[in-house]
Amino acid sequence: MHRLLLSITLGAALASAAFAQTAAQPDLSGIWKLNLAKSKLDKHNTVVSETITITSKDATIEFHYTTDSKDHTETYIADGRERSAGNVKGIEIRATAGWKKSVLTIDRGPVMMGHTPEEAAVSRVTDRWTLSADGRTLKQDSEGFDTRQTFVYDKQ
């Protein structure tokens, strides 16, 4: 009887912990437009407009960016495991994505910036995505290349 009671208690604790973890992960899906007035960008950042369409299914999150009329897509699996995130200029990019409470954290690198070898800089970049309580604002805090930027997006 003692074992049965202990098993039930342990099972309930594990189930509630799993539910609490799932409940803390907001759904970032939707169309988001960059709000330049609320964002804090590095002085070298030249973005004029950006829209992100985010879709998510289970642990897979896809970001489709349209930045200054140029499109690109990034896909991550938010399970905390490091994976290949593509290849840029012959350098493999590795990424880890996962949830820390209600914040999606994506760490990737090495990431190369610059158009010529003289401008090139290699670094790791960490993005933290946070959804506002009302679900209308998405904030991306980005650190890398000795800079910190905050991108603020409004839901469309």
C-alpha positions as CSV (number, residue, x, y, z in Angstrom):
1,M,0.0,0.0,0.0
2,H,2.8,2.4,0.9
3,R,4.5,1.7,-2.5
4,L,1.2,2.4,-4.4
5,L,0.7,5.7,-2.5
6,L,4.3,6.6,-3.2
7,S,3.9,5.7,-6.9
8,I,0.8,7.8,-7.2
9,T,2.3,10.8,-5.5
10,L,5.5,10.6,-7.7
11,G,3.4,10.2,-10.9
12,A,1.3,13.2,-10.0
13,A,4.4,15.3,-9.2
14,L,6.0,14.3,-12.6
15,A,2.8,15.0,-14.5
16,S,2.3,18.4,-12.9
17,A,6.0,19.3,-13.5
18,A,5.6,18.3,-17.2
19,F,2.3,20.3,-17.4
20,A,3.9,23.4,-15.8
21,Q,6.8,23.3,-18.2
22,T,4.5,23.0,-21.2
23,A,2.2,25.7,-19.9
24,A,5.2,28.1,-19.4
25,Q,6.1,27.9,-23.1
26,P,4.1,30.5,-25.1
27,D,3.1,30.0,-28.7
28,L,5.1,32.6,-30.7
29,S,3.3,31.7,-33.9
30,G,2.0,34.6,-36.0
31,I,3.1,37.5,-38.2
32,W,5.3,40.0,-36.4
33,K,6.4,43.4,-37.7
34,L,9.5,45.2,-36.4
35,N,8.7,48.3,-34.4
36,L,11.9,50.4,-34.9
37,A,10.7,53.2,-32.5
38,K,10.6,50.7,-29.6
39,S,13.7,48.7,-30.6
40,K,17.3,49.4,-29.5
41,L,19.6,48.6,-32.4
42,D,23.3,48.8,-32.7
43,K,24.5,51.9,-34.6
44,H,25.8,49.6,-37.4
45,N,22.4,47.9,-37.9
46,T,20.8,49.2,-41.1
47,V,17.5,47.4,-41.0
48,V,14.7,49.6,-42.3
49,S,11.8,47.1,-42.2
50,E,11.4,43.5,-41.0
51,T,8.5,41.1,-40.8
52,I,8.8,37.6,-39.3
53,T,6.3,34.8,-39.8
54,I,6.7,32.3,-37.0
55,T,5.2,28.8,-37.1
56,S,5.6,26.1,-34.5
57,K,4.7,22.5,-34.1
58,D,5.7,20.5,-31.1
59,A,9.4,21.5,-30.5
60,T,10.0,22.8,-34.0
61,I,10.0,26.5,-34.5
62,E,10.4,28.2,-37.9
63,F,11.2,31.9,-38.4
64,H,10.6,33.2,-41.9
65,Y,12.1,36.7,-42.2
66,T,11.5,39.4,-44.7
67,T,14.1,42.0,-44.0
68,D,14.4,45.0,-46.3
69,S,12.6,42.9,-49.1
70,K,15.0,39.9,-48.7
71,D,13.7,36.6,-47.4
72,H,15.3,33.9,-45.4
73,T,14.2,31.1,-43.1
74,E,15.6,29.6,-39.9
75,T,14.3,26.4,-38.3
76,Y,15.2,25.3,-34.8
77,I,14.2,22.4,-32.5
78,A,13.7,23.7,-29.0
79,D,14.9,20.7,-27.1
80,G,18.3,21.9,-25.8
81,R,20.4,19.7,-28.2
82,E,23.1,21.2,-30.4
83,R,22.5,20.7,-34.1
84,S,23.7,21.9,-37.4
85,A,21.9,25.1,-38.5
86,G,23.4,25.4,-41.9
87,N,26.7,26.4,-43.6
88,V,27.7,30.0,-44.3
89,K,30.8,30.8,-46.4
90,G,32.1,27.3,-45.7
91,I,31.7,27.5,-41.9
92,E,29.2,25.2,-40.3
93,I,26.8,27.0,-37.9
94,R,25.8,25.0,-34.8
95,A,22.7,26.0,-32.8
96,T,21.1,25.1,-29.5
97,A,17.5,26.1,-28.9
98,G,15.5,25.6,-25.7
99,W,13.0,27.1,-23.3
100,K,14.0,28.6,-20.0
101,K,10.7,29.1,-18.4
102,S,8.7,31.2,-20.9
103,V,11.8,32.5,-22.8
104,L,13.0,30.8,-26.0
105,T,16.8,30.9,-26.0
106,I,18.7,30.3,-29.3
107,D,22.5,30.1,-29.1
108,R,24.3,29.8,-32.4
109,G,27.8,30.1,-33.7
110,P,30.2,30.5,-35.0
111,V,28.5,33.3,-36.9
112,M,30.5,35.4,-39.4
113,M,29.7,39.0,-40.1
114,G,31.1,41.3,-42.8
115,H,31.4,41.2,-46.5
116,T,35.2,41.0,-46.9
117,P,37.9,39.2,-44.9
118,E,39.0,42.6,-43.4
119,E,35.4,43.2,-42.0
120,A,34.8,39.6,-40.9
121,A,34.2,38.8,-37.3
122,V,33.3,35.4,-35.9
123,S,31.3,35.1,-32.7
124,R,28.5,33.3,-31.0
125,V,25.1,34.9,-31.0
126,T,22.5,34.3,-28.3
127,D,18.9,35.4,-28.9
128,R,16.2,35.4,-26.1
129,W,12.6,35.6,-27.4
130,T,10.0,36.9,-24.9
131,L,6.3,37.2,-25.5
132,S,4.4,40.0,-23.6
133,A,1.6,38.9,-21.2
134,D,-1.1,40.1,-23.6
135,G,0.5,38.2,-26.5
136,R,0.7,41.4,-28.7
137,T,4.4,42.2,-28.4
138,L,7.4,39.9,-29.1
139,K,10.9,41.0,-27.9
140,Q,14.2,39.6,-29.1
141,D,17.2,40.4,-27.0
142,S,20.3,39.6,-29.0
143,E,23.9,39.4,-27.8
144,G,27.0,38.8,-30.0
145,F,29.8,40.6,-31.7
146,D,30.4,42.7,-28.6
147,T,26.9,44.2,-29.0
148,R,23.5,43.9,-27.4
149,Q,20.4,44.7,-29.4
150,T,16.7,44.6,-28.6
151,F,14.2,44.1,-31.4
152,V,10.6,44.7,-30.6
153,Y,7.9,43.3,-32.8
154,D,4.1,44.0,-32.9
155,K,1.7,41.2,-33.7
156,Q,-0.1,41.8,-37.0
